Amino acid sequence: MNTKPLADVKVLDLTWVYAGPFASLLLSDLGAEVVKVEGPPFGDITRIVPPLKNGKSGYYYMLNRGKKSVALDLKKEDGRKIFLELTRHFDIVTENFKAGVLDKLGLGYDQVKAVNPKIIYASINGFGSSGPYANMPCVDPVAQAMGGLMSLTGFPGQPPLKTGPAVADSLSGMYLALGILAALRQRDKNGIGERVEVAMMDSVFSVLEESVVRASMTGDALPARGNTDPIGAPWDAFKTKDQRWIMICNINADRFCDLYTLIGREDISNEYKGRDEGAVQRRADDLPKLNRIFSEWTKKNDAAEIQRIMLEMSIPSGVVKDVNELLEDPQLKHRKMVVDVEHPNLGKIKTFNMPIKLFGTTVGIEENMNVLDSDLGKNSKDILERFLSLSDEELERLRRDGVVWA
């Protein structure tokens, strides 16, 4: 029996690519039944995104494990009628099309609400459904650029740089899941549905840390500063004797003195010591110099030894790890974040688990649970029979007309 928190919640999922599917994946990991509605004959474009094996995509699996698939052509009148009828039986509709697309199809919030007043209709798009940018197309790097993240990422004097993974997609997906949970809670209290909207640009802007308040207070728009931060010293990614990189982030004024004394630079400890605002500013102003001096010591020591010393001094530090290392990382394994899956097409693969841990309930993928993705339209017949009681004859007609793919 599924006793996860959202075990009684049903999601009709129109999302595709990353941001929206990530939101519905979180809901699925929390126990919701997610029925992904895809357009035949190809479905979600990520079904053909590498890495591929035996014609199946690991990328698609990563975001859509545990979901069911209904292939329904929403450009046909019968397809739209079926979708609206399905919404009567669901709690949530999720979508991440460009603003206004579903309204033109007759499947926007107002049309769905007319069928099911208790529906929670949740949307992700680049810039929201109103405002001067509302009609602009958007993908993750565009949101990173226009939301300010690219201006702060990379190294001084270099071109703007996006982050490696698609963090604008991830952020907006997480915000949408959070908004849906808030709307569910509100509906529990008043019995009324809700429209939830998350914009990718908004999501990026909301996590620019102190740069927003700094710019408003001083007019100073922070530049990109690589791996450094003026809040402390030493603070950077340092190369080690064994050709690793280790990130060291010291914020403690006393540890600053201890560190530079340890590496034989008591002169630096004395010159820059202090906890007052002036001392902090001097260290910030000369951080490139302080990091360069510290790097001379790290190059003479192995990463493990440096991390041991940092740990003894209670200074935050960590070796820079690649993904192959993380798949075997003892901490991630202990936290059950790395999950082994036997996929019929992809073979033996590893994927990530849900990072939220509830201590009275299991969420995410449980041990020995082989959570798979669905082939395009695999669940069409079952879902339409279950919720709409369609006969075999009607399903066959819908298949012949290209409305349903099963």
C-alpha positions in Angstrom: 0.0 0.0 0.0 1.3 3.4 -1.0 1.4 5.5 2.2 3.4 8.4 0.8 2.1 11.9 1.5 0.5 12.5 -1.9 -0.8 9.0 -2.4 -4.4 10.2 -3.0 -3.4 13.0 -5.4 -3.8 12.6 -9.2 -1.8 14.8 -11.7 -2.7 15.2 -15.3 0.7 16.2 -16.7 1.1 18.2 -19.9 4.7 19.1 -19.3 7.7 18.3 -21.5 11.5 18.7 -21.7 12.8 19.6 -18.2 11.3 22.2 -15.9 7.7 20.9 -15.9 8.6 17.2 -15.8 11.0 17.9 -12.9 8.1 19.4 -11.0 5.8 16.4 -11.7 8.7 14.0 -10.8 8.9 15.6 -7.4 5.1 15.1 -6.9 5.4 11.5 -8.1 8.3 10.8 -5.7 6.0 12.1 -3.0 3.4 9.6 -3.9 1.1 11.3 -6.5 -0.2 9.4 -9.5 1.1 11.3 -12.5 -0.4 10.7 -15.9 1.7 12.2 -18.6 -0.3 13.4 -21.6 1.9 13.4 -24.8 1.2 14.2 -28.4 1.4 11.3 -30.8 3.3 10.0 -32.6 6.5 11.3 -31.0 5.6 12.4 -27.5 8.0 14.4 -25.3 11.0 15.5 -27.3 13.3 14.2 -24.6 12.4 10.6 -25.6 15.1 11.0 -28.3 17.6 13.0 -26.3 21.0 11.3 -25.5 22.2 9.2 -23.8 20.3 6.6 -25.9 20.4 2.8 -25.7 18.1 0.4 -27.7 16.2 3.4 -28.9 15.4 4.6 -25.4 16.6 7.8 -23.7 18.2 7.9 -20.3 17.4 11.6 -20.1 13.7 10.9 -20.6 13.9 8.2 -17.9 15.6 10.5 -15.5 12.7 12.9 -15.5 9.7 10.6 -16.1 10.3 7.5 -14.0 7.2 6.4 -12.2 4.8 8.3 -14.5 2.1 6.8 -16.8 1.8 7.8 -20.4 -1.4 8.7 -22.4 -0.8 9.7 -26.0 -3.6 12.1 -27.0 -3.7 14.6 -29.9 -4.9 17.8 -28.4 -5.0 19.5 -31.9 -8.1 17.4 -32.7 -11.5 18.3 -31.2 -12.0 14.8 -29.8 -8.6 14.9 -28.1 -9.5 18.2 -26.4 -12.9 16.8 -25.3 -11.2 13.7 -23.8 -8.7 15.9 -22.0 -11.3 18.1 -20.5 -13.3 15.1 -19.4 -10.2 13.6 -17.7 -9.7 16.8 -15.7 -13.0 16.1 -13.8 -11.2 13.1 -12.2 -7.9 14.8 -11.4 -6.6 17.2 -8.7 -3.9 18.9 -10.7 -3.1 19.9 -14.3 0.6 20.8 -14.9 1.8 22.4 -18.1 4.9 24.3 -19.4 4.0 25.6 -22.8 4.6 29.2 -23.8 2.0 31.5 -22.2 -1.4 31.5 -24.0 -0.8 28.3 -26.1 -3.3 26.2 -24.1 -5.8 29.0 -23.9 -5.9 29.1 -27.8 -6.6 25.3 -27.7 -9.5 25.8 -25.3 -7.6 24.1 -22.5 -6.5 27.0 -20.4 -7.3 27.6 -16.8 -10.7 29.1 -17.3 -11.8 26.3 -19.6 -10.6 23.6 -17.2 -12.0 25.4 -14.2 -15.4 25.4 -15.8 -15.3 21.6 -15.9 -13.6 21.1 -12.5 -13.8 24.1 -10.1 -11.5 22.3 -7.7 -8.7 21.9 -10.2 -5.2 23.2 -9.4 -3.9 24.4 -12.7 -0.1 24.8 -12.5 2.1 26.4 -15.2 5.7 27.1 -15.8 6.8 29.4 -18.6 9.7 31.7 -19.3 8.4 35.0 -18.2 4.8 34.5 -16.9 1.5 35.1 -18.6 1.6 38.9 -18.5 4.2 41.6 -18.8 6.3 42.9 -21.7 8.2 39.6 -22.1 5.2 37.2 -21.7 5.2 36.2 -25.4 8.9 35.5 -25.7 10.1 31.9 -26.1 12.5 30.7 -23.4 14.8 27.9 -22.5 17.1 27.5 -19.5 20.1 29.5 -20.7 17.9 32.4 -21.7 16.3 32.5 -18.2 19.8 32.4 -16.7 20.8 35.3 -18.9 17.8 37.5 -18.4 17.4 36.5 -14.7 20.9 37.8 -13.9 22.6 34.5 -13.1 25.0 34.5 -16.1 26.3 38.0 -15.2 27.4 36.5 -11.9 28.8 33.2 -13.1 32.3 32.7 -14.5 35.5 34.7 -14.0 36.2 38.4 -14.1 36.9 39.8 -17.6 35.6 36.6 -19.3 32.4 36.2 -21.3 29.2 35.5 -19.3 28.8 31.8 -18.4 25.8 29.7 -17.7 25.9 27.0 -15.0 26.6 23.4 -16.1 23.2 21.8 -15.3 20.0 23.6 -16.2 19.4 25.3 -12.9 16.7 27.7 -14.2 14.6 24.6 -15.1 15.3 22.9 -11.8 14.5 26.0 -9.8 11.3 26.7 -11.5 10.3 23.0 -11.2 10.9 23.0 -7.5 9.0 26.3 -7.1 6.1 24.9 -9.1 5.9 21.8 -6.9 6.0 24.0 -3.8 3.2 26.2 -5.2 1.1 23.1 -5.9 1.5 21.8 -2.4 0.5 25.3 -1.0 -2.6 25.2 -3.3 -3.5 21.7 -2.2 -3.3 22.9 1.4 -5.4 25.9 0.6 -8.0 23.7 -1.1 -8.2 21.5 1.9 -9.3 24.5 3.9 -11.7 26.2 1.4 -12.6 23.6 -1.2 -11.7 25.9 -4.0 -9.1 25.2 -6.8 -6.3 27.6 -7.7 -4.1 28.7 -10.6 -0.4 28.5 -9.9 2.2 30.1 -12.1 6.0 30.1 -12.0 8.2 32.0 -14.4 11.7 30.9 -15.0 13.1 34.4 -15.0 11.5 35.1 -11.7 12.9 31.9 -10.3 16.5 32.8 -11.3 16.2 36.4 -10.0 14.9 35.1 -6.6 18.2 33.3 -5.9 20.8 36.0 -6.8 21.7 36.2 -3.1 23.0 39.5 -1.8 23.5 41.0 -5.3 19.9 42.3 -5.4 19.9 44.1 -2.1 23.5 45.3 -2.7 22.6 46.8 -6.1 19.5 48.5 -4.6 21.5 50.0 -1.7 24.7 51.0 -3.5 24.1 50.8 -7.2 26.9 48.3 -7.4 26.0 45.4 -9.7 28.3 42.6 -8.6 30.5 41.2 -11.4 31.3 37.6 -11.9 33.9 36.5 -9.3 34.7 32.9 -10.2 35.0 30.7 -7.2 35.7 33.5 -4.7 33.6 35.4 -2.2 34.7 38.5 -0.3 33.0 37.2 2.8 36.1 35.2 3.8 39.7 34.2 3.1 41.1 31.9 1.8 38.2 31.3 -0.5 38.7 29.5 -3.8 39.2 26.2 -5.6 42.8 25.3 -5.0 44.9 22.8 -7.0 46.7 20.1 -4.9 49.9 18.1 -5.2 47.9 15.0 -6.5 46.3 17.1 -9.2 42.9 17.4 -7.5 41.0 20.6 -6.8 39.7 21.4 -3.3 37.2 24.1 -2.5 38.1 26.0 0.7 35.8 28.5 2.3 37.1 30.1 5.5 34.8 32.7 7.1 36.4 32.7 10.5 38.8 35.6 11.3 40.7 33.5 13.9 41.0 30.5 11.5 42.4 32.9 8.9 45.3 33.7 11.2 45.8 30.0 12.2 45.8 28.9 8.6 48.4 31.4 7.3 50.6 30.7 10.4 50.3 27.0 9.6 51.6 27.5 6.1 54.5 29.6 7.3 53.1 33.0 6.5 52.8 34.6 10.0 53.5 37.9 8.3 50.2 37.6 6.4 48.4 36.6 9.6 49.7 39.7 11.4 49.0 42.1 8.5 45.4 41.0 7.9 44.3 39.9 11.3 41.2 41.3 13.0 37.4 40.8 13.2 36.3 44.4 12.7 34.8 45.8 9.5 38.1 47.3 8.3 40.0 44.0 8.7 37.2 42.1 6.8 37.4 44.7 4.0 41.2 44.5 3.8 41.0 40.7 3.3 38.3 41.1 0.7 40.2 43.7 -1.2 43.3 41.6 -1.3 41.6 38.2 -1.7 43.4 37.4 -5.0 46.7 37.9 -3.3 45.7 35.9 -0.2 44.4 33.0 -2.4 47.6 33.0 -4.5 49.8 32.7 -1.4 47.6 29.9 0.0 47.7 28.1 -3.3 51.5 27.8 -3.1 50.9 25.6 0.0 48.1 23.5 -1.4 50.2 22.6 -4.4 52.6 20.9 -2.1 50.0 18.7 -0.3 47.6 16.0 -1.3 43.9 16.8 -1.3 43.1 14.2 1.4 45.7 15.7 3.8 44.4 19.2 3.1 40.9 18.2 3.8 42.0 16.4 7.0 43.6 19.7 8.2 40.6 21.8 7.3 38.3 19.4 9.1 40.5 19.6 12.3 40.2 23.4 12.1 36.5 23.3 11.4 36.9 25.1 8.1 34.4 24.2 5.3 36.2 22.4 2.5 35.5 19.7 -0.1 37.3 18.0 -2.9 35.8 18.8 -6.3 34.2 15.5 -7.5 33.0 14.4 -10.9 29.8 12.5 -11.4 31.5 9.1 -11.7 32.9 9.6 -8.2 29.5 10.7 -6.9 27.9 7.5 -8.1 30.2 5.7 -5.7 30.2 8.3 -3.0 29.7 6.8 0.5 27.7 9.8 1.8 25.3 9.7 -1.1 24.9 6.0 -0.8 24.3 6.3 2.9 21.6 8.8 2.2 20.1 6.5 -0.5 20.6 9.2 -3.1 22.0 6.9 -5.7 19.5 4.3 -6.9 20.3 1.2 -9.0 17.7 0.4 -11.6 17.3 -2.6 -13.9 15.8 -1.0 -17.1 14.5 -3.3 -19.8 16.1 -1.2 -22.5 18.8 1.0 -20.8 20.2 -1.9 -18.8 21.7 -1.4 -15.4 21.7 2.3 -14.6 22.0 4.6 -11.6 19.8 7.6 -11.0 19.2 10.2 -8.3 16.7 9.8 -5.6 14.6 12.5 -3.9 16.7 14.6 -1.5 13.7 15.2 0.9 13.8 12.7 3.7 10.7 12.2 5.9 11.5 10.2 9.0 8.0 8.6 9.4 7.3 7.9 5.7 9.4 6.7 2.8 9.4 9.0 -0.3 11.3 8.8 -3.5 12.4 5.4 -4.7 12.5 2.7 -2.1 15.1 -0.1 -2.0 14.3 -3.0 -4.3 11.7 -0.8 -6.1 12.4 -0.8 -9.9 10.6 2.3 -10.9 10.4 2.5 -14.7 9.2 5.0 -17.3 6.3 4.2 -19.7 6.5 3.8 -23.4 4.5 6.4 -25.4 0.8 5.7 -24.9 1.4 2.6 -22.9 -1.3 3.5 -20.4 -3.8 5.2 -22.8 -6.3 2.3 -22.8 -6.2 1.7 -19.1 -6.6 5.4 -18.2 -9.4 6.1 -20.6 -11.3 3.0 -19.5 -10.7 3.7 -15.8 -11.8 7.3 -15.8 -14.0 7.7 -18.8 -15.4 4.2 -19.2 -14.8 4.2 -22.9 -15.7 1.1 -24.7 -13.3 -1.0 -26.9 -15.3 0.2 -30.0 -14.9 3.8 -29.1 -11.2 3.4 -28.3 -10.7 1.7 -31.6 -12.4 4.6 -33.4 -10.2 7.1 -31.6 -7.1 5.1 -32.6 -8.2 5.0 -36.2 -8.8 8.8 -36.2 -5.4 9.4 -34.7 -6.8 11.0 -31.6 -5.4 8.3 -29.2 -2.1 6.4 -29.5 -2.2 3.1 -27.6 
